[in-house]
Amino acid sequence: MTNKKIFISLGIFVVLVAGLFIWNKQRHAQSDELVIGITPAFTPILQVAVAQAEKQGIHVKLVEFSDWKMPNIALNNGDIDANFFQHQPFLNNAIKEGGYYLKIFAVGAAARVGLYSKKYQSLEALPQKARVAIPNDPVNEGRALLLLQEAKLIQLKDPNNHFATLQDIASNPKNLQFIEMEGPQTARAVDDVDLAFTYPQYLKLAKTIDPQKALYLNKDEDKRYAIVFAVKENYQDEHDKLRRFVEIYQHSPEVKAVLDEQLGNALWYPGW
């Protein structure tokens, strides 16, 4: 082999080794990144936690999903490390319906849900056949119907049925007309319906009405509806990244301030 060929071969080898080194370094950097799936309503809250985590050397990437189905699909497929957008009853139902292997890693804050209207100033003012927007998933539809019952607008056959559907309504004095839709859309529906069951954080995002101006808010604290960090059943928290991030979320004054501003009527802050 001539010196020229040896030189070329050596050059190719050096390039390959350098390329392999860079690839390994990038792969290591990526594996060191904690990837959490969220919905847009929780972006402002977790962005603050991410900024605090960076100061402690914890690298977190937030991936937004526009609906309530894809975060669990992505988590179950291993595309993300955790997600943060749902409460325990919703997760339980998703596991049952989707056959997912997921579990709760930690609990976040809970927010009061409410009944909102831009057309009427009180529930008493609602007319006959008023149009009411409610979520169409089994868990949150049940939650909406329980709240409407609590507000004395309807009566359910089983007053404690957390999975109630429209077929479970025993009494509807105002003949309310229910419009079922994806949960996040109920906040935007406030402009078009007479009454909407929705969440303060989604109202903040939609900018349709002040979350403080609910006609009715749920009265009792129910920790089952706190938003949770979910992971795969076999998730291994290498270097305690997720545990440390959750601690920042639960204990950082900066995060609490944003929670207060975003949720307004938050019920429970674990860690404070």
C-alpha positions, 0 to 999 in steps of 0.5 A: 500500500502506498503512503498516499493510500495509507494516508487516505485510509488513516484519514477515513478512520479518523473521521469515522472515529470522530463521527462515532465520538460525536454520535455517542456524545449526542446520544448521551446528551439526549439520554440525560434530558428528561422529556415530559409531555404536557398540554398547553394549559400547563406550559406556563407552570412547568416552564418555570419549574424547567427554568429552576431545574436548569439551575440545578443541572437538570435538563428538561424538555417539554413536549406539547400535545393538543389533545388528551389522548396523545400524551398517554399514547406517546408515554406508553410508546416510550417517546417521552419519559413522563406526562403531566396533564391528567388526574388519577380517574382520567389515567385509570380510564385511559389504562383500562381503555387503551391497555396502557402500562402506566402508573402515577409517579407523583401528584401535582396541584388540583384546581376547582372546576366551574360553570361559566357563562358570558350570557347570564349572570346567575344560574337562575337566569338560565333559560329553558333549553339552555345549551351546556358544553361538557367534556365528552370523555367518560371521566370528565363528563361524569365530573361535569354532571356531578357539578351540575347536580351539585349546582342543583341544575340536574339530578342523577339516578345515582348521585354519587356516580363519578362515571355518569353519562347523559343517560343517567340524568333522572331530572332536568327541570330546565331541559338543558341541552348538552353539547359534548366536546373534547375537554380542552374545547369547553373553554373556547365554547364559552363564547357560543353556549349558554353555560360551560363546564370547564377549567380555570387553566384552560380559560386562561389559555383561551382568554374567553372569560376571567376564571374568577367569574364562575357562576358556580365552583365545586365546593369540596376538595377532592384530591383524586382530581389533582394533576399527576406526573405519570410514567410507564410501569417499568420506568427507571428514574436514572440519576433521580432526574424526575424525582428531583424535578417533581421536588422543584415543582412542589417546593419552588416559590416561583412555581407556586406563584405561577400556580396561584396566578394560573389556577386562581382557585387551586385546592391543594399544593403538595409540598407546601 
